[in-house]
């Protein structure tokens, strides 16, 4: 896998973990300790997710531009004779 693919898969995994944690948090059978642990897990994954999203944004923003062929400056000169 290429580096952008790995980054995208990590982002997907973290989003899935957060989604599952929020579903788990909705359970009425959890103790206060369990709820606190789940919220801590959500906070930590949020920090990691923000870091990965920032990395992806930076990579997209600073992608190298395609190299354009040099323009022949003499071919574009329009001479006018009076």
Secondary structure, DSSP 4 states (H G I P E B T S, - for coil): --HHHHHHHHHHHHHHHHHHHHHHHT-TT--HHHHHHHHHHHHHHHHHHHHHHHHHHHHHHTPPPPPPPPP-TTTT------
